Amino acid sequence: MSALAVAHPRRVHLRPVPDLAPEPPVTVTISIAGGAAAGRDRVLAALRDLVDLAGTAVEVEVDGGIRLDPGARTAIRDGLPLELSRLEFDLLLFLARHPRQVFSRSQLLTQVWGHTHTTNRTVDVHVSRLRTKLDDPEVVTTVYGLGYRLADEAAVTVV
């Protein structure tokens, strides 16, 4: 079981997007026991729906999670930038945009690298480096005999 799957309270911060809503941030603390990953996903989806109905521009952020900004090409965890290479960032972004999907090494080479002229081992090396830099060996799950996918417990948000 991943460290993120342990039933600890997680803080979800709902804060106005800069320059759009001047109200102070609202913090909601939610504790989910048992099926933490599925429960957390349902709660976050419900919060996003509620915010959409209210018409307020907000970001939903999970403490300890990773925030990817494709426009600025930045990765941030706990307010600190993560130093990822171009391919490490692209790999994490691709997996975050396709949660719960398994991709073969060949598919990742095509989608992330843009070609298949390198060896499948290239993907393994980049996944290993990404796990090391994120200090979390379980953020990218190996599906033996098939490939890789983002872990269900991985708190990665694309903004």
C-alpha positions, 0 to 999 in steps of 0.5 A: 500500500502506498504511503498516500493510501494510508487513511490520514486526513488530507487538506484540500485548499480551495483558493481563488485564482489570482486576479479573478476573486479577491476573497480570502482562501477557504480551507476544507479538511476531509478525512477519508477512511478505507478506499482512500484513492477512490473516495478522494477522487469522488470528493474532489470531483464533487468539490469541483462540480460544486465550485462550477455550479457556484461560478467561482474560479478556484483551484483544488489542490491536495497537500503533498500533491504535485501541481503541473503547469504546462504553460509555464512548464513548472512542477511544484510540490508543497510550494517548492519547484521540482527540477525535472528535465523536459522529458521527465516533465512531459512524461509526468504530464502525459500520465497525469492527463491520462489517469488510470490508463496503462501505456506500453513503452512503445506508446510512451515513446510515440506520445512523449518522445514523438518517435520510436527510434530509441529503445524501450529501455529509454522509458525505463530510465526516465521513469526511474529518474522521475521516481527519484526526483519526486522522492516517491517510487510509487507515483508511476506504477509499473504494470508488469508485462504491459507498461506504466501508468500514474498511480491511483494514489498519485496527487498530481494536478494539471492546471 
